[in-house]
Amino acid sequence: MTRPVRGIRGTWVTGLCCLAMWAAPWLATGATSETGIVSPGAEEYVIGIDDVLNVVVWRNEAFTRTVRVRPDGKITLPLLNDIKAAGLTPSSLRRVITDSLTEYLDSPRVSIIVQEINSSTVTILGEVKKPGVYPLRAHMTMFDAVAVAEGFSDFASPNQIVILRKNDRGITRIKIRYFDAVKGSVDIRELMLQTGDTILVP
């Protein structure tokens, strides 16, 4: 039976402050709606293979279309042929397409919407306020994942967090003591998330 965290009020407040600082870049770069759509301003999301993109060229339906990122990381658009999308943020891809369209259109205005995120996700489960599957953003850490899940529940045991990571040998369990991480006692490399990670908060 889990119990509320007691007797560490000062550390808890420190943890919340640190969590807010870690979350700030994510909040500033755009959010994901319940439908999984990422706005063009979501700088930190990196497009991956099998993601579905909605390419919108203002007042030009001929170039506006929905495309899926192929296994080679590219998408195909009219006249522009193959364009590399995987590994770019929506804004970076928007600039590439805009530059390419200047050969055919005057001052093209392009928007990129990630309509389906199928390539890079992380899962957070257990004693958080909003468990679920979330898009993996560039340089995303365990702190970021907790922030996206709207923080710990009242009965969470932050010092017993486990990250499950698949590899060639099976599944690796990475144990994280949250308050040690807040103090900087945990190697930052252990807090960085990879696609497919599952975070368990008991």
Backbone as a chain_set.jsonl record, in Angstrom:
{"seq": "MTRPVRGIRGTWVTGLCCLAMWAAPWLATGATSETGIVSPGAEEYVIGIDDVLNVVVWRNEAFTRTVRVRPDGKITLPLLNDIKAAGLTPSSLRRVITDSLTEYLDSPRVSIIVQEINSSTVTILGEVKKPGVYPLRAHMTMFDAVAVAEGFSDFASPNQIVILRKNDRGITRIKIRYFDAVKGSVDIRELMLQTGDTILVP", "coords": {"N": [[0.852, -1.204, 0.0], [0.662, 2.103, -0.919], [1.877, 5.226, 0.456], [1.23, 8.653, 1.361], [3.775, 11.094, 0.675], [5.715, 12.148, 3.33], [7.103, 14.471, 5.726], [9.066, 15.739, 4.278], [8.776, 18.295, 3.351], [10.167, 20.65, 2.635], [12.034, 19.699, 0.751], [10.272, 18.705, -1.112], [9.028, 21.06, -2.06], [11.25, 22.254, -3.202], [11.68, 20.379, -5.192], [9.391, 20.736, -6.775], [9.803, 23.313, -7.739], [12.122, 22.946, -9.266], [11.074, 21.171, -11.107], [9.289, 22.821, -12.414], [11.058, 24.526, -13.717], [12.322, 22.752, -15.472], [10.158, 22.084, -17.002], [9.472, 24.39, -18.297], [10.722, 24.977, -20.927], [9.366, 23.092, -22.506], [6.707, 23.873, -22.273], [6.855, 26.335, -23.444], [7.267, 25.862, -26.087], [5.103, 24.928, -27.433], [2.139, 22.866, -27.404], [0.643, 19.582, -27.166], [-2.461, 18.554, -28.319], [-5.481, 16.81, -27.205], [-6.056, 15.275, -29.36], [-3.695, 14.636, -30.432], [-2.395, 16.394, -32.116], [0.258, 18.382, -33.176], [1.299, 21.659, -33.021], [2.664, 24.023, -35.497], [4.447, 25.543, -34.069], [5.593, 23.921, -32.222], [8.474, 23.489, -31.417], [10.21, 21.624, -30.277], [9.468, 19.032, -30.904], [10.478, 16.264, -32.792], [10.204, 15.183, -36.035], [9.359, 11.932, -37.173], [9.775, 8.658, -38.74], [6.887, 7.335, -40.263], [5.169, 9.154, -39.122], [2.311, 11.261, -39.599], [1.805, 13.988, -41.631], [0.325, 17.159, -42.06], [0.504, 19.232, -44.614], [0.15, 22.512, -45.252], [-0.398, 24.936, -47.596], [-0.955, 28.202, -47.873], [-3.804, 29.424, -49.464], [-3.437, 27.799, -51.679], [-4.387, 25.052, -52.915], [-3.349, 23.061, -54.487], [-0.83, 22.402, -53.595], [-1.304, 21.776, -51.004], [-1.645, 19.153, -48.785], [-2.063, 15.933, -47.143], [0.425, 13.884, -45.856], [2.364, 10.896, -45.316], [5.291, 10.105, -43.494], [7.773, 8.361, -45.065], [9.488, 5.106, -44.86], [12.107, 5.746, -45.616], [12.409, 8.189, -44.557], [11.452, 10.373, -45.929], [9.128, 12.671, -47.582], [6.708, 13.192, -50.195], [5.921, 15.811, -52.356], [3.901, 17.786, -54.643], [5.649, 18.788, -57.559], [7.897, 19.379, -55.989], [8.923, 16.976, -55.381], [10.823, 14.488, -53.647], [11.311, 15.143, -50.222], [13.294, 15.426, -47.386], [12.052, 14.648, -44.227], [12.075, 13.337, -41.745], [13.737, 13.659, -38.66], [13.72, 16.382, -38.602], [12.347, 19.367, -37.074], [8.904, 20.528, -36.978], [8.92, 23.302, -37.666], [11.427, 23.579, -38.881], [11.119, 21.944, -41.126], [9.071, 23.339, -42.352], [10.419, 25.666, -43.162], [12.19, 24.581, -45.054], [10.414, 23.632, -47.029], [9.116, 26.008, -47.698], [11.242, 27.525, -48.785], [11.786, 25.946, -51.021], [9.433, 26.221, -52.47], [9.476, 28.824, -53.362], [10.396, 28.96, -55.907], [8.242, 28.469, -57.449], [6.054, 29.843, -56.433], [4.94, 33.092, -55.345], [6.089, 34.494, -52.423], [5.348, 32.226, -50.624], [3.276, 30.816, -48.055], [3.564, 28.621, -45.521], [2.377, 25.967, -43.484], [3.007, 23.429, -41.085], [1.548, 20.637, -39.758], [1.671, 18.162, -37.378], [-0.141, 15.537, -37.708], [-0.56, 12.902, -36.936], [1.202, 11.167, -34.501], [3.404, 8.746, -34.725], [5.897, 7.738, -34.465], [7.802, 8.525, -32.375], [7.425, 8.137, -29.094], [6.739, 8.283, -25.556], [5.808, 6.573, -22.558], [4.031, 7.173, -19.589], [3.186, 5.906, -16.499], [1.148, 5.018, -13.619], [1.335, 6.632, -10.436], [0.696, 9.405, -11.306], [-0.898, 12.464, -12.314], [-1.991, 12.492, -14.845], [-1.694, 9.923, -16.504], [-0.355, 8.319, -19.461], [0.314, 8.09, -23.042], [2.794, 9.948, -24.617], [4.15, 12.352, -26.98], [7.6, 12.095, -27.813], [9.869, 14.547, -27.196], [12.632, 16.534, -28.373], [15.586, 16.149, -26.462], [14.188, 15.406, -24.174], [13.452, 14.793, -20.773], [13.141, 12.762, -17.76], [12.026, 14.489, -15.897], [10.621, 16.242, -17.57], [8.679, 14.512, -18.604], [7.162, 13.915, -16.33], [6.155, 16.436, -15.841], [4.574, 16.848, -18.141], [2.659, 14.941, -17.64], [1.278, 16.208, -15.716], [2.248, 16.204, -13.121], [2.915, 14.555, -9.893], [0.678, 12.27, -8.186], [-1.108, 12.446, -5.028], [-0.323, 10.208, -3.642], [2.063, 9.283, -4.581], [5.33, 7.749, -4.902], [8.026, 9.206, -5.304], [10.768, 8.604, -5.13], [11.071, 6.071, -6.039], [10.892, 5.669, -8.737], [10.847, 4.006, -11.878], [12.362, 3.48, -14.996], [11.548, 1.797, -17.851], [13.264, 0.304, -20.444], [13.553, -0.792, -23.72], [15.853, -2.974, -25.339], [18.404, -4.64, -27.306], [18.905, -6.85, -25.748], [16.678, -7.287, -24.292], [14.677, -5.949, -21.757], [15.658, -3.14, -19.99], [15.875, -2.032, -16.646], [15.78, 1.047, -15.202], [16.445, 2.606, -12.322], [15.273, 5.438, -10.63], [15.877, 7.896, -8.274], [13.946, 10.375, -7.37], [14.257, 12.752, -5.779], [16.981, 12.802, -5.354], [17.75, 13.231, -7.952], [16.721, 15.783, -8.342], [18.429, 17.218, -6.708], [20.68, 17.072, -8.2], [22.247, 14.862, -8.005], [22.139, 12.71, -9.645], [23.254, 11.272, -12.659], [22.826, 13.16, -15.538], [22.486, 11.883, -17.948], [21.148, 9.567, -17.337], [18.621, 10.453, -16.977], [17.68, 11.247, -19.403], [15.319, 10.62, -21.923], [14.344, 7.97, -24.176], [12.906, 6.958, -27.335], [10.015, 4.968, -26.948], [10.357, 4.437, -24.263], [9.112, 3.536, -21.011], [7.774, 4.972, -18.173], [7.484, 4.264, -14.836], [5.668, 5.17, -12.074], [5.456, 4.51, -8.853]], "CA": [[0.0, 0.0, 0.0], [1.471, 3.311, -0.996], [1.525, 6.238, 1.44], [1.636, 10.002, 0.962], [5.133, 11.467, 1.058], [5.628, 12.991, 4.522], [8.336, 14.841, 6.396], [10.078, 16.268, 3.357], [8.088, 19.406, 2.716], [11.104, 21.566, 1.994], [12.571, 19.054, -0.448], [9.169, 18.613, -2.09], [8.872, 22.38, -2.684], [12.403, 22.41, -4.093], [11.443, 19.526, -6.36], [8.391, 21.352, -7.641], [10.434, 24.458, -8.416], [12.993, 22.402, -10.307], [10.212, 20.602, -12.133], [8.745, 23.928, -13.213], [12.109, 25.023, -14.612], [12.515, 21.751, -16.531], [8.977, 22.054, -17.868], [9.29, 25.655, -19.0], [10.98, 24.923, -22.373], [8.321, 22.318, -23.19], [5.49, 24.671, -22.331], [7.064, 27.486, -24.311], [7.44, 25.493, -27.487], [3.883, 24.407, -28.049], [1.592, 21.713, -26.706], [-0.074, 18.582, -27.943], [-3.854, 18.471, -27.923], [-5.937, 15.454, -26.936], [-6.118, 14.543, -30.616], [-2.338, 14.303, -30.847], [-1.907, 17.32, -33.134], [1.306, 19.272, -32.719], [1.256, 22.887, -33.816], [3.943, 24.338, -36.124], [5.348, 26.16, -33.103], [6.125, 22.931, -31.277], [9.846, 23.376, -31.91], [10.981, 20.535, -29.719], [9.112, 17.722, -31.448], [11.266, 15.872, -33.965], [9.411, 14.33, -36.922], [9.95, 10.617, -37.371], [9.192, 7.758, -39.739], [5.494, 6.918, -40.088], [4.333, 10.272, -38.694], [1.448, 11.804, -40.65], [1.935, 15.439, -41.65], [-0.586, 17.951, -42.87], [1.241, 20.36, -45.2], [-0.829, 23.5, -45.703], [0.132, 26.112, -48.295], [-2.066, 29.146, -47.82], [-4.432, 29.79, -50.728], [-2.945, 26.977, -52.783], [-4.807, 23.683, -52.644], [-2.551, 22.12, -55.272], [0.324, 21.989, -52.795], [-1.774, 21.395, -49.682], [-2.034, 17.753, -48.707], [-1.642, 15.143, -45.99], [1.396, 12.882, -46.291], [2.993, 10.077, -44.281], [6.74, 10.018, -43.632], [8.1, 7.018, -45.529], [10.611, 4.469, -44.151], [13.379, 6.411, -45.924], [12.417, 9.482, -43.875], [11.083, 11.452, -46.842], [7.756, 12.856, -48.041], [6.646, 13.637, -51.587], [4.981, 16.89, -52.617], [3.851, 18.155, -56.062], [6.753, 19.563, -58.13], [9.081, 19.373, -55.132], [9.379, 15.586, -55.295], [11.144, 13.964, -52.319], [11.887, 16.067, -49.247], [13.575, 14.763, -46.119], [11.269, 15.184, -43.115], [12.487, 12.711, -40.492], [14.878, 14.314, -38.033], [13.494, 17.821, -38.557], [11.181, 19.845, -36.345], [7.925, 21.086, -37.914], [9.33, 24.613, -38.165], [12.547, 23.404, -39.806], [10.565, 21.427, -42.373], [8.322, 24.441, -42.965], [11.368, 26.544, -43.849], [12.696, 23.871, -46.234], [9.367, 23.623, -48.058], [8.913, 27.398, -48.119], [12.348, 27.893, -49.676], [11.638, 25.207, -52.278], [8.258, 26.71, -53.197], [9.696, 30.164, -53.911], [10.649, 28.813, -57.345], [6.96, 28.346, -58.14], [5.048, 30.742, -55.874], [5.42, 34.334, -54.745], [5.907, 34.577, -50.967], [4.495, 31.135, -50.112], [3.081, 30.723, -46.61], [3.429, 27.189, -45.274], [2.217, 25.47, -42.117], [3.172, 21.983, -40.934], [0.863, 20.096, -38.588], [1.88, 16.732, -37.175], [-1.504, 15.063, -37.476], [-0.455, 11.651, -36.177], [2.546, 10.874, -34.007], [3.527, 7.288, -34.717], [7.301, 7.332, -34.447], [8.546, 8.753, -31.139], [6.557, 8.36, -27.945], [7.088, 7.712, -24.255], [4.627, 6.269, -21.758], [4.196, 7.358, -18.15], [2.097, 5.196, -15.832], [1.192, 4.964, -12.169], [0.841, 7.714, -9.583], [0.753, 10.757, -11.853], [-2.265, 12.952, -12.48], [-2.504, 12.222, -16.186], [-0.886, 8.902, -17.172], [-0.688, 8.121, -20.867], [1.388, 8.058, -24.044], [3.071, 11.318, -25.039], [5.226, 12.46, -27.968], [8.953, 12.32, -27.312], [10.452, 15.769, -27.734], [14.098, 16.544, -28.335], [16.211, 16.377, -25.15], [13.17, 15.224, -23.143], [13.948, 14.092, -19.597], [12.129, 12.239, -16.854], [11.339, 15.647, -15.334], [9.666, 16.728, -18.574], [7.572, 13.56, -18.699], [6.321, 14.121, -15.152], [5.46, 17.705, -16.034], [3.539, 16.637, -19.154], [1.607, 14.154, -16.982], [0.682, 17.116, -14.736], [2.799, 16.025, -11.788], [2.633, 13.354, -9.109], [-0.534, 12.216, -7.372], [-0.817, 12.592, -3.597], [0.176, 8.957, -3.084], [3.236, 8.854, -5.345], [6.616, 7.509, -4.241], [8.956, 9.704, -6.327], [12.111, 8.031, -5.033], [11.066, 4.689, -6.514], [10.559, 5.686, -10.164], [11.588, 3.065, -12.723], [12.226, 3.645, -16.438], [11.722, 0.541, -18.587], [13.806, 0.615, -21.781], [13.801, -1.961, -24.551], [17.098, -3.01, -26.095], [18.643, -5.927, -27.972], [18.966, -7.926, -24.758], [15.405, -7.369, -23.578], [14.229, -4.709, -21.136], [16.5, -2.642, -18.919], [15.182, -1.261, -15.616], [16.599, 2.156, -14.699], [15.813, 3.13, -11.119], [15.541, 6.861, -10.434], [15.449, 8.532, -7.025], [13.562, 11.706, -7.854], [14.808, 13.857, -5.0], [18.41, 12.846, -5.656], [17.864, 13.86, -9.28], [16.474, 17.217, -8.149], [19.633, 17.794, -6.115], [21.794, 16.965, -9.128], [23.081, 13.714, -7.637], [21.951, 11.664, -10.651], [23.831, 11.6, -13.96], [21.777, 13.657, -16.429], [22.284, 10.915, -19.028], [20.17, 8.584, -16.883], [17.297, 11.084, -16.991], [17.267, 11.489, -20.781], [14.419, 9.572, -22.392], [14.46, 7.465, -25.547], [11.619, 6.529, -27.861], [9.565, 3.672, -26.457], [10.536, 4.304, -22.816], [7.941, 3.541, -20.136], [8.113, 5.459, -16.849], [6.562, 3.76, -13.821], [5.696, 5.94, -10.834], [4.666, 3.754, -7.859]], "C": [[0.868, 1.228, 0.0], [0.977, 4.34, 0.003], [1.929, 7.603, 0.92], [3.055, 10.283, 1.42], [5.039, 12.447, 2.21], [7.029, 13.371, 4.992], [9.405, 15.407, 5.489], [9.52, 17.474, 2.626], [9.032, 20.334, 1.977], [11.662, 20.999, 0.712], [11.514, 18.973, -1.54], [8.981, 19.933, -2.814], [10.017, 22.635, -3.645], [12.209, 21.61, -5.371], [10.455, 20.138, -7.313], [8.971, 22.536, -8.395], [11.319, 23.99, -9.551], [12.173, 21.844, -11.456], [9.652, 21.688, -13.023], [9.785, 24.453, -14.173], [12.358, 24.06, -15.761], [11.365, 21.791, -17.513], [8.851, 23.294, -18.718], [9.593, 25.584, -20.488], [9.902, 24.172, -23.12], [7.075, 23.153, -23.349], [5.64, 25.824, -23.296], [7.09, 27.123, -25.776], [6.225, 24.847, -28.106], [3.446, 23.13, -27.376], [0.902, 20.779, -27.666], [-1.502, 18.502, -27.442], [-4.239, 17.027, -27.675], [-6.009, 14.622, -28.213], [-4.737, 14.206, -31.144], [-1.776, 15.223, -31.902], [-0.871, 18.244, -32.524], [1.329, 20.49, -33.618], [2.613, 23.163, -34.447], [4.931, 24.955, -35.165], [5.956, 25.178, -32.133], [7.541, 22.558, -31.681], [10.535, 22.103, -31.459], [10.608, 19.165, -30.27], [9.917, 17.452, -32.712], [10.447, 14.869, -34.773], [10.139, 13.011, -37.143], [9.225, 9.812, -38.433], [7.79, 7.334, -39.312], [4.608, 7.994, -39.473], [3.502, 10.762, -39.878], [1.456, 13.325, -40.528], [0.875, 16.068, -42.532], [0.172, 19.191, -43.341], [0.225, 21.321, -45.81], [-0.102, 24.676, -46.341], [-1.041, 27.068, -48.482], [-2.505, 29.559, -49.227], [-3.867, 29.01, -51.921], [-3.236, 25.512, -52.476], [-3.975, 22.65, -53.394], [-1.366, 21.586, -54.481], [-0.077, 21.517, -51.402], [-2.22, 19.937, -49.669], [-1.512, 17.096, -47.43], [-0.743, 14.01, -46.464], [1.944, 12.13, -45.082], [4.494, 9.991, -44.535], [7.112, 8.567, -43.934], [9.249, 6.416, -44.714], [11.969, 5.093, -44.449], [13.447, 7.806, -45.318], [11.949, 10.647, -44.721], [9.573, 11.517, -47.08], [7.811, 13.346, -49.475], [5.556, 14.689, -51.735], [5.012, 17.251, -54.094], [4.995, 19.089, -56.444], [8.033, 19.499, -57.297], [9.694, 17.989, -54.994], [9.707, 15.192, -53.862], [11.827, 15.021, -51.445], [12.112, 15.301, -47.949], [12.802, 15.436, -44.999], [11.719, 14.627, -41.776], [13.746, 13.384, -39.944], [14.751, 15.817, -37.946], [12.341, 18.146, -37.616], [10.18, 20.378, -37.363], [8.343, 22.434, -38.487], [10.497, 24.517, -39.146], [12.051, 22.892, -41.147], [9.776, 22.517, -43.097], [9.257, 25.365, -43.741], [11.917, 25.89, -45.119], [11.674, 23.921, -47.367], [9.114, 25.039, -48.583], [9.988, 27.833, -49.103], [12.205, 27.208, -51.035], [10.487, 25.751, -53.12], [8.46, 28.094, -53.812], [10.002, 30.124, -55.409], [9.345, 28.807, -58.134], [5.906, 29.344, -57.663], [5.705, 32.002, -55.326], [5.07, 34.343, -53.253], [4.996, 33.485, -50.415], [4.448, 31.139, -48.589], [2.703, 29.278, -46.28], [3.251, 26.91, -43.783], [2.386, 23.953, -42.131], [2.486, 21.55, -39.643], [1.143, 18.601, -38.52], [0.528, 16.149, -36.751], [-1.54, 13.762, -36.683], [1.0, 11.432, -35.773], [2.667, 9.368, -33.84], [4.957, 6.811, -34.497], [7.953, 7.416, -33.074], [7.598, 9.082, -29.991], [7.188, 7.789, -26.684], [5.788, 7.515, -23.481], [4.941, 6.511, -20.293], [2.956, 6.809, -17.452], [2.242, 5.285, -14.32], [0.665, 6.217, -11.506], [1.202, 9.1, -10.113], [-0.683, 11.175, -12.157], [-2.853, 12.626, -13.85], [-1.612, 11.199, -16.887], [-1.302, 8.749, -18.625], [0.547, 8.052, -21.737], [1.55, 9.466, -24.595], [4.18, 11.336, -26.097], [6.567, 12.735, -27.309], [9.524, 13.548, -27.985], [11.97, 15.728, -27.596], [14.585, 16.881, -26.93], [15.205, 16.23, -24.006], [13.728, 14.378, -22.005], [12.78, 13.52, -18.789], [11.347, 13.37, -16.204], [10.263, 16.159, -16.29], [8.44, 15.825, -18.641], [6.615, 13.717, -17.52], [5.52, 15.405, -15.296], [4.323, 17.565, -17.036], [2.367, 15.862, -18.558], [0.974, 14.919, -15.826], [1.079, 16.814, -13.297], [2.363, 14.749, -11.094], [1.265, 13.44, -8.429], [-0.124, 12.325, -5.901], [-0.171, 11.345, -2.996], [1.422, 8.439, -3.806], [4.444, 8.616, -4.441], [7.721, 7.903, -5.217], [10.343, 9.085, -6.291], [12.179, 6.574, -5.48], [10.661, 4.603, -7.987], [11.44, 4.696, -10.925], [11.307, 3.396, -14.191], [12.509, 2.297, -17.092], [12.147, 0.865, -20.012], [14.129, -0.678, -22.535], [15.145, -1.837, -25.251], [17.264, -4.408, -26.69], [18.628, -7.108, -27.009], [17.664, -8.084, -23.977], [14.986, -6.017, -23.06], [15.154, -4.364, -19.972], [15.661, -1.819, -17.949], [16.145, -0.219, -15.057], [15.873, 2.767, -13.51], [16.246, 4.584, -10.893], [15.0, 7.307, -9.08], [15.209, 10.008, -7.325], [14.25, 12.835, -7.097], [16.325, 13.941, -5.134], [18.635, 13.514, -7.006], [17.66, 15.36, -9.183], [17.719, 17.904, -7.605], [20.834, 17.757, -7.056], [22.71, 15.798, -8.843], [22.977, 12.562, -8.627], [22.524, 12.148, -11.98], [22.707, 11.993, -14.923], [21.488, 12.676, -17.553], [21.27, 9.847, -18.633], [18.75, 9.137, -16.936], [16.784, 11.336, -18.396], [16.438, 10.315, -21.28], [14.697, 9.193, -23.836], [13.09, 6.999, -26.015], [11.269, 5.135, -27.374], [9.724, 3.479, -24.959], [9.182, 4.3, -22.101], [8.397, 3.945, -18.738], [7.06, 4.99, -15.864], [6.742, 4.566, -12.539], [4.836, 5.229, -9.805], [3.992, 4.677, -6.836]], "O": [[1.739, 1.366, 0.859], [-0.199, 4.342, 0.366], [2.864, 7.714, 0.126], [3.491, 9.762, 2.447], [4.363, 13.469, 2.098], [8.007, 12.685, 4.696], [10.555, 15.542, 5.908], [9.76, 17.657, 1.432], [8.759, 20.757, 0.853], [11.761, 21.698, -0.297], [11.804, 19.145, -2.724], [8.796, 19.954, -4.031], [9.821, 23.152, -4.745], [12.518, 22.07, -6.47], [10.642, 20.077, -8.529], [8.659, 22.737, -9.569], [11.29, 24.542, -10.651], [12.52, 22.013, -12.625], [9.548, 21.514, -14.237], [9.466, 24.793, -15.312], [12.582, 24.486, -16.895], [11.551, 21.565, -18.709], [8.192, 23.265, -19.757], [8.794, 26.089, -21.276], [9.546, 24.547, -24.237], [6.45, 23.158, -24.41], [4.661, 26.252, -23.907], [6.948, 27.999, -26.63], [6.309, 24.276, -29.194], [4.269, 22.39, -26.839], [0.615, 21.124, -28.812], [-1.721, 18.391, -26.236], [-3.44, 16.118, -27.901], [-6.022, 13.393, -28.15], [-4.61, 13.563, -32.186], [-0.776, 14.885, -32.536], [-1.103, 18.826, -31.464], [1.373, 20.364, -34.842], [3.619, 22.612, -34.001], [6.137, 24.905, -35.408], [6.765, 25.57, -31.292], [7.791, 21.475, -32.21], [11.363, 21.557, -32.189], [11.377, 18.218, -30.11], [10.022, 18.308, -33.591], [10.044, 13.829, -34.253], [11.361, 12.972, -37.283], [8.194, 10.233, -38.957], [7.548, 7.017, -38.147], [3.407, 7.776, -39.313], [3.942, 10.684, -41.026], [1.156, 13.88, -39.471], [0.568, 15.568, -43.615], [0.446, 20.094, -42.55], [-0.471, 20.979, -46.765], [0.715, 25.333, -45.696], [-2.005, 26.752, -49.18], [-1.698, 29.981, -50.055], [-3.832, 29.52, -53.041], [-2.428, 24.823, -51.854], [-3.903, 21.492, -52.982], [-0.947, 20.445, -54.678], [0.734, 20.92, -50.695], [-3.077, 19.539, -50.458], [-0.644, 17.631, -46.74], [-1.108, 13.261, -47.369], [1.982, 12.658, -43.971], [4.919, 9.821, -45.678], [6.805, 7.662, -43.158], [9.912, 7.129, -43.962], [12.889, 4.989, -43.637], [14.419, 8.53, -45.531], [12.035, 11.796, -44.288], [8.843, 10.561, -46.82], [8.838, 13.856, -49.924], [4.42, 14.493, -51.302], [6.035, 17.05, -54.75], [5.275, 20.061, -55.742], [9.134, 19.558, -57.847], [10.832, 17.841, -54.549], [8.952, 15.522, -52.948], [12.773, 15.691, -51.86], [11.215, 14.606, -47.471], [12.881, 16.653, -44.831], [11.747, 15.349, -40.78], [14.697, 13.641, -40.682], [15.566, 16.473, -37.298], [11.465, 17.313, -37.384], [10.557, 20.656, -38.501], [8.141, 22.685, -39.676], [10.562, 25.267, -40.12], [12.508, 23.35, -42.194], [9.816, 22.601, -44.324], [8.93, 25.797, -44.846], [12.089, 26.557, -46.139], [12.015, 24.212, -48.513], [8.921, 25.234, -49.783], [9.687, 28.436, -50.133], [12.469, 27.814, -52.073], [10.56, 25.743, -54.349], [7.696, 28.496, -54.691], [9.879, 31.137, -56.097], [9.332, 29.099, -59.33], [4.97, 29.659, -58.399], [6.861, 31.989, -54.902], [3.906, 34.216, -52.875], [3.975, 33.789, -49.799], [5.442, 31.427, -47.922], [1.66, 28.782, -46.705], [3.89, 27.536, -42.937], [1.961, 23.279, -43.07], [2.813, 22.043, -38.564], [0.889, 17.865, -39.473], [0.119, 16.256, -35.595], [-2.433, 13.546, -35.864], [1.907, 11.503, -36.602], [2.096, 8.79, -32.916], [5.199, 5.612, -34.358], [8.601, 6.46, -32.649], [7.038, 10.177, -29.93], [8.06, 6.922, -26.745], [4.797, 8.205, -23.721], [5.995, 6.103, -19.805], [1.829, 7.19, -17.766], [3.318, 5.586, -13.804], [-0.326, 6.797, -11.949], [1.915, 9.865, -9.462], [-1.576, 10.333, -12.245], [-4.069, 12.501, -13.996], [-0.846, 11.567, -17.778], [-2.449, 9.013, -18.985], [1.673, 7.966, -21.247], [0.575, 10.104, -24.992], [5.041, 10.457, -26.118], [6.656, 13.514, -26.36], [9.651, 13.588, -29.209], [12.512, 14.971, -26.791], [14.06, 17.789, -26.286], [15.362, 16.873, -22.969], [14.395, 13.371, -22.239], [11.61, 13.757, -19.089], [10.144, 13.242, -15.979], [9.145, 16.469, -15.879], [7.308, 16.302, -18.725], [5.398, 13.66, -17.694], [4.35, 15.461, -14.919], [3.233, 18.094, -16.818], [1.215, 16.095, -18.925], [0.218, 14.345, -15.042], [0.34, 17.129, -12.364], [1.564, 13.971, -11.615], [0.764, 14.525, -8.137], [1.062, 12.299, -5.575], [0.464, 11.427, -1.945], [1.788, 7.274, -3.651], [4.562, 9.201, -3.365], [8.292, 7.043, -5.886], [11.027, 9.044, -7.313], [13.208, 5.917, -5.323], [10.145, 3.577, -8.43], [12.633, 4.569, -10.646], [10.152, 3.57, -14.582], [13.583, 1.724, -16.908], [11.466, 1.617, -20.709], [14.873, -1.533, -22.053], [15.535, -0.758, -25.698], [16.371, -5.249, -26.587], [18.366, -8.24, -27.416], [17.572, -8.934, -23.092], [14.939, -5.043, -23.812], [15.4, -5.186, -19.089], [14.836, -1.007, -18.368], [17.194, -0.559, -14.509], [14.814, 3.375, -13.667], [17.432, 4.909, -10.957], [13.822, 7.121, -8.776], [16.149, 10.783, -7.507], [14.768, 13.77, -7.709], [16.897, 15.028, -5.039], [19.591, 14.269, -7.184], [18.345, 16.127, -9.86], [18.031, 19.032, -7.986], [21.879, 18.334, -6.758], [23.822, 15.735, -9.367], [23.653, 11.545, -8.468], [22.308, 13.293, -12.378], [21.748, 11.241, -15.101], [20.369, 12.634, -18.063], [20.602, 9.281, -19.498], [17.784, 8.373, -16.939], [15.598, 11.607, -18.585], [16.806, 9.157, -21.085], [15.217, 9.992, -24.616], [12.219, 6.685, -25.204], [12.105, 4.233, -27.382], [9.278, 2.464, -24.423], [8.237, 4.966, -22.524], [9.305, 3.329, -18.18], [5.876, 5.281, -16.031], [7.841, 4.632, -11.988], [3.61, 5.323, -9.863], [3.297, 4.2, -5.94]]}, "num_chains": 1, "name": "protein.A"}
